[in-house]
Amino acid sequence: MVCYDQENVSFFYNMSKKNISERWQTKDYVMVSLGLLVCAFVIFANILVMLAIFMNRRFHYPIYYLLGNLAAADLFAGISYMHLMFHTGPWTIKLSVHQWFVRQGLIDTSLTASVINLMAIALERHQTIFTMQLHSKMTNHRVVLLIVGIWLIAIVLGLVPSMGWNCICDIQQCSNMAPLYSRSYLVFWAVLNLLTFTVMVAVYTRIFIYVRRKTHRMSQHTSQVKHKETVVNLMKTVVMILGCFVVCWTPGLVLLLLDGLCKSCDVLTFEKFFLVLAECNSFMNPIIYSYRDNDMRVTFKRILCFPCLGWQQKDEHSGVRFNTLEQEARKARDGDGAQTNGGPLVLKDAENMLDSTES
C-alpha cells in the first residue's frame, strides 16, 4: 500500500480531474461573492437569535435552548463557510493536506451539528406534544448534556476523514467533489443525513396526525374557526420545515451519493451552487423556527432598536415586558401562554387546546 501524505493538494485534484483555477475567473468571483453574502446573512441572523434567547427570560425553556444551540451551529456554519471562501478557487493550490482537511472538517462539523439540532428539536416537540405539556420537563442538566452530545457527534464526524477515512493511501477511491475524501465516506455521510431527514419526516408527520385527530375531538368544545386555524397553521409549519430542508439539502446529498457510487457521473458542474444552497439552510432556520414566533420578533426589534433608542426608552413605549420564569409558569397554568404567528412554535397553541380538553 502506497500512501501519498507528502503530496500537495494539487496532486489529488489532478488525480480526480478536478481543475484548480490558477487565475481568478468570472465564475470564481461570482461564487466567492455569493458565498460571502450568504455568510453575512447567516452570521447576522443567528447572532440575533442567540442574543434574543439570552436576553428574554420568556425563552429560558428547553425548546429555546435547543433553538439557541441550533443558532450556534448555524453561526459556526457561517464562519466555517466564510473560511472556505477565503481558501477556495486559486487559493486552493496553496493549501497543504492538513490545511485542506481543516477547511473541509469545519464545514462537515458545522453542517452536521445543524442537522442533528433539527432532529433534536423535532424529537423534543414530539415528546412535549404526546405528554400533554406546554414545555418540556427536561432539566437544564439534561439539556446541557444533549447539547454537548450533539457537538461531540458533529466533531467526531468532522474529524473522521482526517483520522484515516480518506483516500491518501488508496488513491483509486478518491472522490471528485472532495479529492482527498474516500468515496465510501461520502456515501456514509450522505446516507446518515438522509436517515436524519427521514426521522424528521416521520416525527413531524406523527405530530400532525395526532394534533389533527385531537383538534377534531375538540371541535365540540372550541369554535370551528379556532380549530381550523390551528390545523392550517400546523400544516404550514410542517410543510415549511420539511420543504426548506428538502430544497436546501437534497441536491447536495444526491450529488454526494452520485460521487460515491458513480465514478463516471459529472458531479462537478453544480457542486459549488449546491453547497451554497445547503448553507442557505443555516439562515433559513432562524427565520422558520424563531422569527415567526411573535415574542421572538418583538425581542428582535428591541435588540435592533437598542443603538438608536436604548432599552429603557424602548420598553416604555412598546408596552412589552420580559416576564420572569415564575410569571411565565403562572400564565401557562392560566392558559395564557405566549402566542405564535403560525410558525413552528404554533404547536404551543395546540398544546394549550389539548390541555384544556384533557382537563
N, C-alpha and C positions, 0 to 999 in steps of 0.2 A: 504494500500500500504506500503510495507516494502522497505526501502532504505538501501543499503549496502555501504554507503560512507565511513564508518570507516574500511572497509575491505582492505586488501592489494591486490596488483596486482595478486599475485599467486592464490587468491580465484577465480577471474574472469577467469583466464586462465584454472583453473581446471574445472570450470563450462562449459566452451566452449570446453573442451577436447583438448586444445592446449598446448602441452607439453613445459615446460621451462627446458632447459638443466641445470643440476646442475654442470656439469663439461664440460670443453671445449672439443668438439669432432672435428674430421677432417672437417666435413661439416661446423661447426661454423668458424673455421679458414679460410676455403675457401671463405665463404660468406663475412666475415669481410675484408679479404684481397682484394677480388674483389671489394667490395663496396668502400674501401678507394682508390683503384686505379682509379675507376670511378670518385670519388670526386676530386682527384688531377687533372684529365683532365678537369673536369667541371670548377673548380676554376681558373685554369690557362687560359683556353680558353676565359672565359668570362671577366676576368680582362684585357686580351689583347684587346678584343673588346671595352671595355669601355675606355681604355686608347687611342685607335686609334680614337674613335669618339670625345673624348675630345680634343686631340692634333691637329687634322687635321680640319682646317676651312671648307674644302670642305664638311665635313659631318655635318655641322651645319644647317640641314633642318629637318622638322618634321619626315620624314620617318626614318632618322638616330637616332633621339631622341627616337623613339619607339624601334628601334633596340637596342639602348643603354639600355632602360628600360627592354627589353627582356633579355639582358645580365645580368642586375642587378637581375632580377627574377631568372634566371638560376644560377647565383652566389649564391644567397640565398638558392636555392635548394641544391647546392653542400655542403654548410656549414651545412644546416639542416640535410642532409643525413649523413654527417660526424659525427654530433652529435648523430644521430641514431646508427651509427656503434659502438660508444663507450657506448651505452646504450641498447645493444641487447644481445642475447644469454644468458649465465649465469648471466650477469649483470641485466637482466630484473627483476629478482626476488627481487632485492634490491630497485626497484623503488616504490615510493608512487603513489597513484592515481593521485595526482596533477602533479608529475613529468612525469607520463605516458602521461597525456593529453598535457603537454608542448611538449614532444617528438613528438607525432602524430600531434599536431597543427602546429608545424613548417613545417613538411612535407606537410601537406594539404595546408597551406598558400602559400608556395613556388611553389608547382606544379600547384596550381590553378592560381597564378599570371602568370606563364609561359604560360599556355594555353590561358588565356584571352589576353595576349600580342600577341600571334599568331593570334588570331581573329582580334584584333585591327589593326595589320599590314595588314591583308587581306582586311579589310574594307577601310583602308587608300589607298591601291593600287587601289581598286575598284573606289573610289571617284576620285582619280587622273587621272586614265585612261579615265573614262567616262566624265570628264570635260576638256579633252584635255590639260592637264598641264604637265610640266616637273616635278615639285614638288608641293606638297600640299600647299595651301594658308592658312592653319591653322596658327594662330598667336601663338607665344611662350606661351602666357597666356592660350590658349585653349589646347595646348599640355600638359602643366603642369597640368591643370585640368583633362585631360584624364588620365594621368599617376597616379595622386592622386586617381582618381576614381577606376582605376584598382587595386591599392593596398588596398583601402578600402574594395572593394568587396572580395578580396582574404583573407584579415584579418578577416572579418566577417565570411566567410565560414570556416576559420580555427578555430575560436573561438566557433562556434555554438555547437559542441559536449560538450565542457566543460561548456557551459552556460545552458545546460539542455537536449539537444537532444542526450541522451545516455541511457544506459540500467542499470544504477546504481539502479534505483527504479523499474525496470521491467526486472528482470534477465532472463526471458524467451525469451526476444528479443535480447539478446546479440549475436553478430556475432562471427564467428570462426576466421576470419583473424585479426580483431581488437576487442578483447574480451570485451572492455568497450564501444564500439560503438553500437548504435542501428542498427538493420538490415535496418530499414526504411531510416536512414541517408545514409547508404552505397548505397542504391538504388538511392536516390536523387542525391548524388554526382556523381555516375556513369552516370545517365541519363543526368545530366547537362553537363558533359564533352562530352557525345555523341552528344548532341544537338549542342554544340560548334563546334565539328568536322563536323557535318552536314552543319552548316552555312559556315565553311571554304570551304568545297567541293563545295557548291553552288556558293560562291563568286568567287573562282578561275576558276570554270567551265565557269561562265558567262564572266569573263575576257578573258579567252582563246577563247571562241566562238566569242566575239566581236572583238578581235585583229585579229583573223584569217580572219574574214569577211572583216575587214578594209585593211589588207595586201593584200587580194585578189583583192580589188579595186585598190590598189596602184601598182599592178604588172605592169601596163602600164606606170607608172612614175619612177619606180625603177627597177634595174636589177633583174632577176629571181633568181640569186644566193643569193642576199641580202634578198629577200622575203622569200626564203626557209630557210635560216639560222635563221631569226627572228622567224618564226613559230616553227622550230625544237627546238631552244633554249628555247622558251616559254613552249613548251610541256615538255621538260626535267625539267624545273623549277617546273612546276605544279606537275609532277609525283614525283619529289624528295620531295617537301614539304608535299604532301598528303601521299606519301608512307612512309616517315620517321615517320610521326605522327601515321599512322595506325599500322606500325610494332612495334613501341615503346609503344603505349598506349592501343591498342585493347585487348591484352591478359590480362592486369591488370583490365581493365574495365569489361571485361567478367567475370573475377573471382569475382569482387565486386558484379555484378548483381547476379551471382550464389549464392554467400554467403548470399545476402539479400533475395533472393527468394526461395532458396532450402536449407533446413536445413540438409538434408541427403547427400548433394554433398560434395565430398572430394576436398576442395579448398586449403588445406594447403601444398600439396606436392610441388607445383611450385610457391608458394606465394612469397618467397624472390627473386627467379630468375626473376620473372615478375616485381618486384619492382625495381630491378637493371636495367632491360630493360627500364622501364619508365623513370628512372633517366638518362639513356643514351641520351634521347631526349634533355636534357639540354646542352650537349656538342655537339650534332649534329646541334642544331640551329645556333651557331656561324659559323660552317663550311658552312652550306647551305646559310644562309642569309648574311654572311659577307665575309668569306674568298674567295668566288667565285667572289666578286667584285674586279676588278683589282686595284683600288685605295686603297681599304682596305688591299689588300695583300702587296702592296708597303709599306703602313704605318706599317703593322706588321713587315716587315723586318727592317724598320728603328728603331722600338722600340727594337727588339731583338738584333740588332747590336749596340745599344747605349752603353752597358757596355764596349765593346772592341774597338769601333771606335769613338764613340762620335757623337752627332747630326751634328755638323758643318762639320766634315770631311765627314760624310756620305752624307750630302747634296751636297757637292762639286763634288762628284764622281757619284752620282746617276742620276743627271740631272732632278730630280723630285722636283717640287715646290708645296707648300701648298698654293693654291690660297685664296685670300680674298673673302668675300661674293660678293663684287662688281664685281670682276673678274669672279667669277663663274656665276653670273647672266648675264654678258656680253657674256660669252661663250655659255650660254644656249640660249640667243637670236640669236646668230650667228649659232646655230645648231651644236656647237662643245662641247657637254656635255661630262661628264665622261663616259668612255667606261666600259662595264662589260664583263665578260667572261662566258656567258651562265648561270648565276645564277639567283636568284630571281629578282635582280635589272636589269636584261636584259629588263624588262618592260620599262625602260627609253629609250632604243633604239627604242622600238616600239612606244613610245610616240613621240620621235623626228620625226619618219617617219610619224606619224599621223599628227603632227603639220604642216609638210611640205605639206602634202596632202590638209589639210583644207585651208591653205593659197593659 
